[in-house]
Amino acid sequence: GRRTQLLKGLPATSTVEENAAAGVSVCTFNVTVSPLSSEGVAIFPTIVNSNPLTEAFDIESKGGVEYRVVTTGNPVLDYETMPKRFDLQIFVEDTAGRTDLSILTVQVTDKNECPVFRGNMAIQTVTIYVLEGTPPEYIYQVDAADPENAELKYSLLPVPVPFMVLESGAIFSTKEFDYEKDPHCYFLNITVTDPEGLNSTKTVNINIININDERPYFTTNQRIYRIPEELSPGTIVANITAKDPDDEDSPSRLFYSIQSPGTYFSINPSTGALQVTGRINRDALPLRLHPNTSVVVRVEDSHSGGHASEMEITIIIDDINDNPPECIPSTFRREANENMTAGTFLLDLRNYCKDIDVDPSNNQFNFTGLSGFGSNNFALESTGSGRLVMTESIDLENPANLGVEVYSLTVRVQDIASPTYSSKYPFYTFSIFSYIIYIYIRIKPVNEFFPVFSNLSYEFKVSEIARVGSSIGRVNARDKDWPPSVITYSIVAGGGTRDYTNIFWISPTKGDVKILARLDYETTQKHIIIVQASDQEKTATASVTVNVLEVNDEEPVCSPNFYSFQIPVSIAVGTNINGFRIQCQDRDSDPRSFRYFISEGNMNNHFTFSPSAGSNISHLILASRFNYEIGLDTDWIYRLRVYITDDNLLSARDKTTHLIKTGTVTLSITVIPNPTTVIATTPGFTVVMKRENLYSESAWYVPFVITLGSLLLLGLLVYLGILLATWVRTRCPPAGRADDALLIKAPEKKKPKKEVVVTMTKLNTVFDGEARDPVTGKMYEFNTRSGARRWKKSSGPLQPAPAAQGTSSTTDSGDQGTEQPEAPSKKELSERRTEPTAETKPAIKP
């Protein structure tokens, strides 16, 4: 409802010519602002749509409210290829919100355009190549088009050229070209014109291509050349030249070659230089018989299929005095014994030298210039003979000749013909130096002297713990012969003991003496061996004394090294336990050097040795009392590991450097509780046995097997004893007596409990100690070694004692922790029954 007429002059129809440039005006119109709008246009006139879509048009302001539609040039309007009519929708809005939309119709009109070349000529200058000798023919077709599809005509400028262009655009050549006579390039201006006279012009380049149609010819007239023999490789003999009419205005492209097989010459394929390739030896076949050689030179203007010409060249080889005298071999080796007399003949050089020049006058040579180290000991009889002899005797041991075994001599072989050539080097290069013969004379030494040791006798010291294979010393021997003889060493006597045939070994080449077996100072303190030195012909001997140094390598050995015994819990502090002592000995240590200490198993440090050091005998002492009541001690069996070292006499500083050996003793101590001491155990039978055995770590299984077998056998015997006792009781019930009542009757209990039967095996019947029972106040006897106990026999009345159990029992009536005295054994009860006493009473009921 707000649409108003704001665009004045629209809708309208306008025309524009094709190919119009950017900015060409198509249509002009005004914008009428609404009276209600006080600020003018809010959205300027804009092409919001076109049919068909295009960006070829735009709206520009001319000032105020006047606008115009112009071309953008992108794209350029083309009548032939683009739509010929465009409907442009133009929109405008003022500041009051009023809008208007009108259509401008633009019609594109046709315009006559110049013809346009197509194909390669449209983008570049076309170059056409024509081979010389080609007959007149069609060579190219010019292609052009008119935008209006009008008929076009073609023409050629300039006219005086050997080419023509038909009206259809076909280009023809009018003659056969010759590259050597005609121009090599032509420029044709091709013009295409439409019926209204509009035209376009393009240039066509035509190049005439040269072809190989001419034969090359030689320009060198000389056919015979003369050269001396033995020219160096690369020497140019002749420069062969040729020309090709096809290459008048360009560098020559000719190729030279030798047709006949050539051993001596080659030709540069580009320059035609004939040069020496191999050695030209006039004195060797076939040139020795035929000194002339010929080569056929061929020149071509192409490697294949071209034109060619040939020419024969003859080369005459002139002989020269180019061969020095040669000696085969050129190196000689001879031997002469030392002290050989003067005048001894050694070598005749004339038998090995010759000159191979063809001319006999060049075969003359002589021998001169004998030189080299020691040449004063040798001489040539004459320059012509070449006989080498000794002038004086040579003694290798002479200080003037010391170290000289081989004399290096040189002899110059001089060619005396003219011109003089004296030496031939690799690849036939000549030198002004004389040809040299090398003569090596080796003086063979004579073994004149015996080997001599540096000392008449040797003395070595070696520790008794030295490793096998250790070197303990070296002997050295030499002789005065030159060169020094190779001395070999061997042991010819000594070096053995009762246990080992060979304790020592000597290096045959160096003289190092090494040990092959362990040394023992305690067995042998000194070894004497006889060493021989030999130079393969003569020998010498020397004595070697090997002193064995004592080292603390023996461990203390103690007896016994394993012991097992039992002690009562109440043994007094300071007591020598069971009178036990160990006695040690060491093969390489003083008895005062022993120290004793317990390293393992000494819980709460109950045990010690006295004395702890300075003696080879030490006693085992109880250092502190046992305390099981408050739980300080819990172990009843102590397995002590005792170490005995031999370092007591060493200072603190020496202990860090000296070797210290350690022996070990293993003790097993079982603590036997008092008779009133309650020992927790499980129901079953307890067997107390004493075993003493020497344990070997390498036979650990022996005590295990013996113990296991003993336990099995003991269990079987106990089982049979129980069966026998049961049978006897059923057959013969015992009479009731007071002592028996103590064993049979038990205190009344609320609940039945497990009964523990303890079987005690008496290990020792000698009771050497006594103590008072803290509960009953009675005295009992014990064996300090086995721990066995019994009530002490008394002349007083026998007091009744409560029934004893082997272990404490736990009941529901609160009897936990009640300690009871140990039940006496059957033997002890029988002893009590046999004691004569007037106080024997019947059994008392509990």
C-alpha positions in Angstrom: 0.0 0.0 0.0 3.1 2.2 0.2 4.1 1.8 -3.5 4.4 5.3 -5.3 5.7 6.6 -8.6 9.3 7.5 -7.7 11.1 6.5 -11.0 10.5 9.2 -13.6 11.3 8.1 -17.2 10.8 4.4 -16.5 9.7 2.0 -17.7 11.4 2.6 -21.0 13.2 0.8 -23.9 16.7 1.7 -25.0 19.4 0.4 -27.4 23.1 -0.1 -27.2 25.7 -1.1 -29.8 27.6 -4.3 -29.4 31.2 -4.1 -28.3 30.4 -0.9 -26.4 33.1 0.1 -24.0 32.6 0.4 -20.3 30.8 3.6 -19.2 28.6 4.0 -22.4 25.2 5.6 -21.3 22.2 3.4 -22.1 19.3 5.3 -20.5 18.7 8.4 -18.2 16.0 8.7 -15.5 15.0 10.8 -12.5 13.9 9.9 -9.0 10.9 11.9 -7.6 11.1 12.2 -3.8 7.8 12.0 -1.9 6.7 15.2 -0.3 6.5 13.4 3.1 10.3 12.6 2.7 12.4 15.4 4.0 15.8 13.7 3.6 15.7 12.3 0.1 16.6 8.8 -1.1 17.3 6.0 1.4 18.2 3.2 -1.1 19.6 4.5 -4.4 18.3 3.1 -7.7 19.6 -0.4 -8.0 19.4 -3.2 -10.6 17.9 -5.9 -8.5 17.3 -8.4 -11.3 17.8 -8.9 -15.0 16.4 -11.2 -17.6 18.5 -12.9 -18.7 21.0 -12.5 -15.8 24.0 -10.3 -16.6 26.4 -7.9 -15.0 27.0 -5.9 -18.2 25.0 -2.9 -16.9 25.2 -0.6 -13.8 23.5 2.6 -12.5 25.5 5.8 -12.0 24.4 9.1 -10.4 24.6 12.2 -12.5 24.0 14.5 -9.5 20.9 15.3 -7.5 18.0 13.0 -8.4 19.2 12.2 -12.0 20.7 8.8 -12.7 21.8 6.8 -15.8 22.2 3.2 -16.8 25.7 2.5 -18.3 27.6 -0.5 -19.7 30.3 -2.2 -17.4 32.3 -3.9 -20.1 32.2 -7.1 -18.1 31.2 -8.9 -20.1 31.5 -7.0 -23.4 28.2 -7.1 -25.3 28.4 -9.3 -28.4 25.5 -9.4 -30.9 26.5 -12.6 -32.4 27.0 -14.7 -29.3 25.0 -13.1 -26.5 21.2 -12.4 -26.0 20.0 -9.4 -28.0 17.6 -8.1 -25.3 17.9 -7.6 -21.5 15.0 -6.6 -19.1 16.5 -4.7 -16.1 14.4 -4.3 -12.9 15.3 -1.1 -11.1 14.4 -0.5 -7.4 14.5 2.6 -5.3 13.3 3.6 -1.8 13.2 7.0 -0.1 13.7 7.9 3.5 9.9 7.8 4.2 9.8 4.1 3.3 8.2 4.7 -0.1 9.5 2.3 -2.8 9.2 1.9 -6.6 10.2 -0.8 -9.1 10.3 -0.3 -12.9 11.7 -2.2 -15.9 14.2 -0.9 -18.4 14.4 -2.9 -21.7 17.9 -2.8 -23.4 18.2 -4.0 -27.0 21.7 -4.8 -28.4 22.3 -3.7 -32.0 24.7 -5.3 -34.5 27.9 -3.6 -35.7 30.2 -4.6 -38.6 33.5 -6.0 -37.2 36.9 -6.8 -38.7 37.7 -10.4 -39.8 39.5 -12.4 -37.2 42.3 -15.0 -37.8 41.7 -18.4 -36.3 44.0 -21.2 -35.3 47.7 -20.6 -34.6 47.7 -17.3 -36.5 45.3 -15.9 -34.0 47.8 -16.2 -31.1 51.3 -16.2 -32.6 53.4 -15.6 -35.7 53.3 -18.8 -37.8 56.7 -20.1 -39.0 56.8 -22.6 -41.9 59.8 -24.6 -42.8 60.4 -25.7 -46.4 63.2 -28.1 -47.4 65.5 -27.0 -50.2 64.9 -28.9 -53.4 61.2 -29.2 -52.8 59.1 -28.6 -56.0 56.3 -25.9 -56.0 53.4 -27.1 -53.9 50.8 -26.2 -51.3 52.5 -25.3 -48.0 49.9 -23.8 -45.6 46.2 -22.9 -45.2 45.3 -19.5 -43.6 42.0 -19.6 -41.6 40.0 -16.5 -40.7 36.3 -15.8 -39.9 34.0 -12.7 -40.1 31.7 -12.1 -37.1 28.9 -11.3 -39.5 29.6 -14.5 -41.4 30.4 -12.5 -44.6 32.6 -14.0 -47.4 36.3 -13.1 -46.9 39.1 -12.6 -49.4 42.9 -13.2 -48.9 45.8 -11.3 -50.4 49.7 -11.3 -50.2 52.1 -8.5 -49.7 54.8 -7.9 -50.9 54.1 -9.4 -54.3 57.6 -10.1 -55.7 58.2 -13.3 -53.7 58.2 -16.9 -54.9 54.8 -17.6 -53.1 51.2 -17.0 -53.9 47.9 -16.9 -51.8 44.6 -17.9 -53.3 41.4 -16.1 -52.3 40.5 -19.2 -50.3 43.6 -18.6 -48.1 45.8 -21.4 -49.4 49.6 -20.5 -49.7 51.6 -22.1 -52.5 55.4 -22.0 -53.3 56.1 -21.0 -56.9 59.7 -22.4 -57.3 62.2 -25.1 -56.2 64.6 -23.5 -53.6 68.3 -24.0 -53.4 69.7 -23.2 -50.0 73.2 -22.4 -51.3 71.8 -19.8 -53.8 68.4 -18.5 -52.6 67.6 -16.5 -49.4 67.1 -18.6 -46.4 64.1 -16.8 -45.0 60.9 -15.1 -46.4 58.2 -12.9 -44.6 54.7 -13.0 -46.0 52.0 -10.4 -44.9 48.6 -12.2 -45.3 45.6 -9.8 -45.4 42.0 -10.9 -45.1 39.2 -8.4 -46.1 35.4 -8.5 -45.7 32.9 -7.1 -48.3 32.7 -3.7 -46.6 36.5 -3.3 -46.8 37.4 -4.1 -43.1 40.6 -6.2 -43.0 43.2 -7.8 -40.7 46.8 -8.7 -41.4 49.1 -11.3 -40.0 52.7 -12.2 -40.9 53.9 -15.7 -41.9 57.6 -16.6 -41.7 58.9 -19.2 -44.2 62.4 -20.6 -43.5 64.3 -22.6 -46.1 65.9 -25.7 -44.5 69.3 -26.8 -45.8 69.6 -30.5 -46.7 72.7 -32.6 -47.3 72.8 -32.6 -51.0 76.5 -31.8 -51.7 79.6 -34.1 -51.4 82.5 -32.8 -49.2 86.0 -32.6 -50.8 89.6 -32.6 -49.4 91.5 -29.4 -49.4 94.8 -31.1 -48.3 97.0 -31.9 -51.3 100.0 -33.7 -49.6 99.8 -37.4 -49.7 103.2 -38.6 -48.3 104.6 -37.8 -44.8 107.9 -38.8 -43.2 108.3 -39.1 -39.4 110.8 -40.6 -37.0 110.0 -43.6 -34.9 109.1 -43.5 -31.2 107.1 -40.4 -31.4 105.1 -39.7 -28.2 101.4 -40.6 -28.3 99.4 -37.6 -29.3 102.0 -36.2 -31.7 100.2 -34.8 -34.8 101.5 -36.2 -38.0 99.3 -34.3 -40.5 96.3 -32.0 -40.5 93.7 -33.3 -43.0 91.2 -30.6 -44.1 88.1 -30.8 -46.2 85.0 -28.7 -47.1 81.4 -29.3 -47.7 79.4 -26.9 -50.0 76.4 -27.4 -47.7 78.3 -25.7 -44.9 79.5 -22.5 -46.6 77.9 -20.1 -44.0 78.1 -22.3 -40.9 80.9 -24.2 -39.0 82.0 -27.4 -40.6 80.0 -30.5 -39.6 82.4 -33.0 -41.3 83.4 -36.2 -39.7 86.9 -37.8 -40.3 87.8 -41.4 -39.9 90.5 -44.0 -40.9 89.1 -46.7 -43.1 92.1 -49.1 -43.1 92.9 -50.7 -39.7 95.5 -48.6 -38.0 97.7 -49.7 -35.1 99.8 -46.6 -34.9 97.6 -43.7 -35.9 94.2 -42.2 -35.2 92.4 -39.1 -36.5 90.4 -36.6 -34.7 86.8 -37.0 -36.0 86.1 -33.3 -35.8 89.3 -31.6 -36.7 91.0 -34.1 -39.0 94.3 -34.1 -37.1 96.2 -37.3 -37.8 98.1 -38.2 -34.6 100.2 -41.0 -33.1 98.2 -43.5 -31.0 100.6 -46.4 -30.3 104.2 -47.0 -30.1 106.0 -46.8 -33.5 109.0 -49.1 -33.1 111.1 -49.3 -36.2 113.1 -52.1 -34.8 110.2 -54.5 -34.3 108.1 -56.4 -36.8 106.5 -55.6 -39.1 108.2 -52.2 -39.4 111.6 -53.8 -39.1 111.0 -55.3 -42.6 108.6 -52.7 -44.1 109.1 -49.2 -42.7 106.2 -47.7 -44.8 102.6 -47.7 -43.7 99.4 -46.3 -45.3 96.1 -45.1 -44.0 92.9 -44.3 -45.9 91.2 -41.2 -44.5 87.4 -40.8 -45.1 85.5 -37.6 -44.7 81.7 -37.6 -44.3 79.1 -34.9 -43.8 76.9 -37.2 -41.7 77.3 -40.2 -39.5 74.9 -42.2 -41.5 73.5 -41.9 -45.0 75.5 -38.8 -46.0 78.0 -38.0 -48.7 81.7 -39.0 -48.3 85.1 -38.8 -49.9 88.3 -40.8 -49.3 92.1 -40.2 -49.6 95.1 -42.5 -49.1 98.1 -41.2 -47.1 101.5 -42.9 -47.0 103.7 -42.5 -43.9 107.4 -43.4 -43.9 109.0 -44.4 -40.6 112.6 -43.3 -40.2 114.9 -45.4 -37.9 116.7 -43.6 -35.0 119.0 -44.7 -32.3 116.2 -45.0 -29.8 116.9 -48.2 -28.0 119.2 -48.2 -25.0 121.0 -51.4 -24.1 118.6 -53.6 -22.1 119.5 -56.0 -19.4 117.1 -58.8 -18.6 116.7 -59.0 -15.7 117.5 -55.5 -14.7 117.7 -56.4 -11.1 120.2 -59.0 -9.8 120.5 -60.7 -6.4 123.5 -62.5 -5.3 124.8 -64.0 -2.0 128.2 -64.1 -0.5 129.4 -65.5 2.9 130.9 -63.1 5.3 134.7 -63.2 5.5 134.8 -64.2 1.8 138.3 -63.5 0.3 139.0 -60.5 -2.0 138.9 -61.1 -5.7 135.9 -63.5 -5.6 133.9 -63.3 -8.9 130.2 -62.5 -8.3 128.4 -61.6 -11.6 129.0 -61.0 -15.4 126.6 -58.3 -16.6 127.6 -58.8 -20.3 125.6 -62.1 -20.4 122.4 -60.3 -19.6 122.5 -57.1 -21.7 121.9 -56.3 -25.4 120.9 -53.5 -27.8 118.1 -54.2 -30.3 118.6 -51.3 -32.6 118.4 -52.3 -36.3 121.6 -50.5 -37.2 124.6 -52.5 -35.8 126.4 -49.3 -35.1 123.9 -48.6 -32.4 124.7 -51.8 -30.5 127.8 -50.4 -28.7 127.5 -49.9 -24.9 129.6 -50.1 -21.8 129.2 -50.4 -18.0 130.2 -47.5 -15.8 129.3 -45.7 -12.6 129.4 -48.5 -10.0 128.0 -46.8 -6.9 125.8 -47.5 -3.9 126.2 -48.2 -0.2 129.2 -50.4 0.3 130.4 -50.1 -3.3 134.0 -49.8 -2.0 133.8 -53.5 -1.3 133.1 -54.3 -5.0 134.5 -53.3 -8.4 134.1 -53.9 -12.2 137.1 -55.4 -13.9 136.6 -53.2 -17.0 133.9 -51.0 -18.5 133.4 -53.4 -21.4 133.5 -56.7 -19.6 130.8 -56.0 -17.0 132.4 -58.5 -14.5 131.7 -57.7 -10.8 134.2 -58.9 -8.2 134.8 -58.4 -4.4 137.7 -56.1 -3.5 137.9 -56.9 0.3 136.5 -59.3 2.9 133.4 -58.4 4.8 132.9 -59.1 8.5 129.4 -58.4 9.7 130.5 -58.1 13.4 132.9 -55.4 12.5 131.6 -52.0 13.8 132.2 -50.5 10.4 129.8 -53.1 8.9 127.5 -53.6 11.9 123.8 -53.8 10.8 124.6 -54.2 7.1 123.3 -57.4 5.6 122.5 -56.4 2.0 124.5 -54.1 -0.2 122.6 -52.1 -2.9 124.7 -51.4 -6.0 123.9 -49.6 -9.2 125.6 -49.8 -12.5 125.0 -47.5 -15.4 124.7 -49.1 -18.9 125.6 -46.4 -21.4 124.8 -46.5 -25.1 127.9 -45.1 -26.8 126.3 -44.7 -30.3 125.3 -41.3 -31.6 122.7 -39.9 -30.9 122.8 -41.3 -27.4 119.7 -42.8 -25.7 120.3 -44.4 -22.4 117.0 -45.2 -20.7 113.5 -46.4 -21.6 110.6 -45.6 -19.4 106.9 -46.6 -19.4 104.9 -45.6 -22.5 108.1 -45.0 -24.4 109.2 -41.6 -23.0 112.9 -41.1 -23.3 115.2 -39.5 -20.7 118.7 -38.2 -20.7 119.6 -40.4 -17.7 121.5 -43.6 -18.1 119.9 -47.0 -17.9 120.5 -48.4 -14.4 121.1 -51.9 -13.3 120.3 -52.7 -9.6 122.5 -55.3 -7.9 121.6 -56.5 -4.4 124.4 -58.6 -2.7 123.3 -60.3 0.6 126.1 -61.2 3.0 125.2 -64.5 4.6 126.1 -64.4 8.3 128.1 -67.2 9.8 127.2 -68.4 13.3 130.5 -67.8 15.2 129.4 -67.0 18.8 127.5 -68.8 21.6 124.5 -67.2 23.2 125.3 -65.4 26.5 122.8 -64.7 29.3 122.6 -61.2 30.7 123.1 -62.8 34.2 124.8 -66.0 35.2 121.9 -66.7 37.5 118.5 -65.2 38.1 116.4 -64.9 41.2 112.7 -64.2 41.2 110.2 -63.8 44.0 106.6 -64.8 43.7 103.7 -64.9 46.1 102.3 -68.3 46.9 98.8 -67.2 45.9 99.9 -65.9 42.5 97.4 -67.0 39.8 98.2 -69.8 37.4 99.6 -68.2 34.3 101.2 -65.2 36.0 104.6 -64.0 34.8 107.2 -64.0 37.5 110.2 -62.8 35.6 112.2 -62.8 32.4 115.6 -64.1 31.3 117.5 -62.6 28.4 120.3 -64.0 26.3 122.1 -62.6 23.2 125.1 -63.5 21.1 127.7 -61.4 19.2 126.7 -62.6 15.8 125.3 -60.1 13.4 122.5 -60.0 12.6 121.4 -61.0 16.1 120.4 -64.6 16.1 116.9 -65.7 17.1 117.2 -67.0 20.6 114.8 -69.6 21.8 114.4 -70.5 25.5 113.5 -73.7 27.2 113.6 -75.3 30.7 115.9 -78.3 30.7 116.0 -79.2 34.4 114.1 -78.5 37.6 110.7 -76.9 37.8 108.9 -80.0 39.2 107.7 -81.4 42.5 106.2 -84.6 43.8 102.8 -83.6 42.7 103.5 -81.7 39.4 106.0 -82.5 36.7 106.2 -79.0 35.4 105.4 -76.1 37.6 107.0 -73.4 35.4 106.9 -72.5 31.8 109.1 -70.2 29.7 108.1 -68.3 26.6 110.3 -69.7 23.8 110.7 -66.3 22.1 110.5 -63.7 24.9 112.0 -65.6 27.9 109.1 -64.8 30.2 108.8 -67.4 33.1 105.3 -68.2 34.1 103.8 -70.6 36.7 101.6 -73.5 35.6 100.4 -74.7 39.0 99.6 -73.3 42.5 102.6 -72.7 44.7 102.6 -73.6 48.4 105.1 -71.9 50.7 104.3 -74.5 53.4 105.4 -77.3 51.1 108.3 -75.8 49.1 109.9 -72.4 49.7 112.4 -72.4 46.8 112.5 -73.8 43.3 115.7 -74.0 41.1 115.3 -74.5 37.4 117.8 -74.6 34.6 117.0 -72.5 31.5 118.6 -73.0 28.1 119.1 -70.4 25.4 119.7 -71.7 21.8 120.4 -70.0 18.5 119.6 -73.2 16.6 123.2 -74.2 16.6 124.8 -73.2 19.8 123.4 -73.3 23.4 124.0 -71.8 26.8 122.3 -72.4 30.2 121.6 -70.3 33.3 120.0 -71.1 36.7 116.8 -69.5 37.9 115.9 -69.5 41.6 112.3 -68.9 42.4 111.6 -67.9 46.0 108.1 -68.5 47.1 106.8 -65.7 49.4 104.6 -66.6 52.2 101.0 -65.3 52.2 98.2 -65.9 54.7 96.3 -68.2 52.4 95.4 -71.0 54.9 92.2 -70.9 56.9 92.0 -71.7 60.6 90.8 -75.2 61.1 89.0 -75.9 64.4 88.0 -79.1 66.2 85.2 -79.8 66.5 83.7 -77.8 63.6 80.2 -78.9 64.4 78.7 -79.8 67.8 75.2 -80.2 69.3 74.3 -80.4 73.0 71.7 -79.4 75.6 71.9 -77.1 78.6 69.4 -76.5 81.5 67.7 -73.1 81.5 69.0 -72.3 85.0 72.7 -72.6 84.1 74.7 -70.0 85.9 76.2 -67.0 84.0 80.0 -67.4 83.5 79.7 -71.2 83.3 81.8 -73.0 80.7 78.9 -74.6 78.9 79.2 -78.4 79.2 83.0 -77.9 79.4 82.9 -77.2 75.6 86.0 -75.8 74.0 87.3 -75.5 70.5 91.0 -75.9 69.5 92.2 -74.3 66.2 95.3 -74.5 64.2 96.6 -72.6 61.1 99.5 -73.7 58.9 100.6 -70.1 58.3 99.5 -68.2 61.3 100.6 -67.9 65.0 98.2 -69.4 67.6 97.9 -66.0 69.1 96.5 -64.5 65.9 93.0 -66.1 66.3 89.9 -64.1 67.1 86.6 -65.7 68.0 83.1 -64.2 67.5 79.6 -65.5 67.0 78.0 -64.0 63.9 74.7 -65.8 63.7 72.1 -67.2 66.0 73.3 -65.6 69.3 69.9 -64.1 70.2 70.2 -61.7 73.2 73.9 -62.4 73.2 73.6 -65.3 75.7 76.8 -66.9 74.6 80.5 -65.8 74.2 83.9 -67.3 73.9 86.7 -66.9 76.4 89.3 -66.0 75.6 87.9 -64.1 72.6 91.3 -63.6 71.0 95.0 -64.4 71.4 94.8 -68.2 71.9 94.2 -71.3 69.8 91.9 -72.7 72.5 88.7 -71.0 73.5 85.8 -72.0 75.8 82.1 -71.4 75.3 80.7 -69.3 78.2 77.2 -68.3 79.1 77.3 -64.5 79.1 73.7 -63.8 80.3 71.0 -65.8 81.9 67.9 -67.0 80.1 64.6 -65.2 80.8 61.6 -67.0 79.4 59.1 -66.0 82.1 58.6 -62.4 80.8 59.0 -63.4 77.2 62.5 -61.9 76.7 63.7 -65.2 75.3 61.5 -67.2 73.0 63.9 -69.6 71.3 64.8 -72.9 73.0 67.2 -74.0 70.3 70.2 -71.8 69.4 72.1 -72.5 66.2 75.4 -70.5 66.5 77.7 -69.7 63.6 81.2 -69.1 65.0 83.8 -67.3 62.9 87.5 -67.7 63.7 89.8 -65.2 62.0 93.7 -65.0 62.0 94.0 -61.2 62.2 94.4 -60.7 65.9 98.1 -59.7 65.7 97.5 -57.3 62.8 97.2 -53.5 63.3 94.1 -51.7 62.1 96.1 -50.4 59.1 97.5 -53.8 58.2 94.0 -55.3 58.3 93.1 -53.2 55.3 96.0 -54.5 53.2 96.8 -58.0 54.5 94.9 -61.1 53.5 92.7 -62.5 56.3 91.3 -66.0 56.4 88.3 -67.2 58.3 87.3 -70.6 59.7 83.8 -71.5 60.8 82.3 -73.7 63.6 78.6 -74.5 63.9 77.0 -75.2 67.3 73.5 -76.3 68.0 72.4 -75.7 71.6 69.1 -76.8 73.0 67.9 -75.2 76.3 66.1 -77.6 78.6 63.5 -76.0 80.8 63.1 -76.6 84.5 60.8 -79.4 85.6 58.2 -76.8 86.6 58.5 -74.9 83.4 55.5 -75.4 81.1 56.3 -75.8 77.5 53.5 -75.3 75.0 53.2 -78.2 72.7 50.6 -80.1 70.7 49.2 -83.5 71.6 51.5 -86.3 70.6 54.8 -87.9 71.6 57.9 -86.0 72.2 61.2 -87.7 71.6 64.4 -86.1 72.9 67.5 -87.4 71.3 71.1 -86.4 71.2 72.9 -86.4 67.9 76.4 -85.3 67.1 77.5 -85.2 63.5 80.0 -83.5 61.4 78.1 -81.6 58.7 79.4 -81.1 55.2 77.7 -78.7 52.9 78.5 -80.8 50.0 76.6 -83.8 51.6 73.6 -81.9 53.0 71.3 -84.8 52.2 73.1 -87.3 54.5 71.9 -85.9 57.9 68.4 -85.4 56.3 68.1 -89.0 55.2 69.4 -90.3 58.5 67.2 -88.1 60.6 64.1 -89.0 58.5 64.9 -92.7 58.7 65.5 -92.5 62.5 62.2 -90.7 63.1 60.3 -93.3 61.1 62.0 -96.2 63.0 61.5 -94.5 66.3 57.8 -93.9 65.6 57.4 -97.6 64.7 59.1 -98.6 68.0 56.9 -96.3 70.0 53.8 -97.6 68.4 54.8 -101.2 69.1 55.6 -100.2 72.7 52.1 -98.7 73.2 50.5 -101.8 71.8 52.6 -104.0 74.1 51.8 -101.8 77.2 48.1 -102.0 76.4 48.2 -105.8 76.2 50.1 -106.1 79.4 47.7 -103.9 81.4 44.7 -105.9 80.1 46.4 -109.1 81.1 48.1 -108.0 84.3 46.5 -105.1 86.1 49.0 -103.4 88.5 48.4 -103.3 92.3 47.4 -99.9 93.7 50.2 -98.1 95.4 50.8 -94.6 96.6 53.3 -93.7 93.9 51.1 -95.1 91.2 48.3 -93.0 92.4 50.3 -89.9 91.8 50.7 -91.0 88.1 47.2 -92.3 87.5 44.9 -89.9 89.4 44.2 -86.6 87.9 42.5 -83.6 89.4 38.8 -83.3 88.8 37.8 -81.3 85.7 34.5 -80.0 84.6 35.1 -81.0 81.0 37.2 -83.8 79.6 40.4 -82.5 78.0 43.1 -83.9 75.8 45.7 -86.0 77.6 49.3 -85.6 76.5 51.6 -88.5 77.0 55.2 -87.6 77.0 57.8 -90.3 76.4 61.2 -89.3 77.6 64.3 -91.1 76.4 67.0 -91.0 79.0 70.2 -89.8 77.2 72.7 -89.7 80.1 72.6 -91.4 83.5 75.3 -89.2 85.1 73.7 -86.3 87.0 76.5 -83.7 87.6 74.3 -80.8 88.8 71.4 -80.1 91.3 68.8 -77.4 91.8 65.7 -76.6 93.9 62.3 -76.7 92.3 60.7 -73.2 93.0 57.2 -74.7 93.3 57.6 -77.7 95.5 60.8 -76.7 97.1 62.2 -80.2 96.4 65.7 -80.7 95.1 66.3 -82.3 91.7 69.4 -83.5 89.9 70.2 -82.7 86.2 72.8 -83.6 83.6 74.6 -80.5 82.3 75.2 -82.0 78.9 72.0 -83.8 78.0 69.6 -81.8 80.3 68.0 -84.9 81.9 66.5 -84.4 85.3 65.3 -86.5 88.3 64.2 -85.8 91.9 67.1 -86.0 94.3 67.1 -89.0 96.6 66.5 -88.0 100.2 66.4 -89.8 103.5 63.4 -87.7 104.7 59.8 -88.6 104.3 58.6 -88.5 100.7 56.0 -85.7 100.2 53.1 -86.3 98.0 53.3 -84.4 94.8 50.5 -83.3 92.5 50.0 -85.2 89.2 52.2 -83.8 86.4 51.5 -83.4 82.8 53.9 -83.2 79.9 52.5 -79.8 78.9 50.0 -77.3 80.2 46.3 -77.9 79.4 43.6 -75.3 78.8 40.2 -75.9 80.3 36.9 -74.1 80.4 37.1 -73.7 84.2 39.7 -71.0 84.1 42.8 -73.1 84.5 44.6 -71.3 81.7 48.3 -70.4 82.3 48.7 -72.8 85.3 52.2 -74.0 85.4 52.7 -77.6 86.5 56.0 -79.4 87.2 57.2 -81.8 84.6 56.0 -85.4 85.1 58.8 -87.7 86.2 59.7 -90.5 84.0 58.7 -94.1 84.6 62.3 -94.9 85.7 62.3 -92.1 88.2 58.9 -93.4 89.7 60.3 -96.9 89.9 63.4 -95.6 91.7 61.1 -93.8 94.1 59.2 -97.0 94.7 62.4 -98.9 95.5 63.7 -96.3 97.9 63.6 -97.7 101.5 61.5 -95.3 103.6 59.3 -95.7 106.6 57.0 -92.9 105.5 55.5 -94.9 102.6 51.7 -94.4 102.8 48.8 -95.5 100.7 47.7 -93.3 97.8 45.9 -90.2 98.8 42.7 -89.4 96.9 42.6 -86.0 95.3 
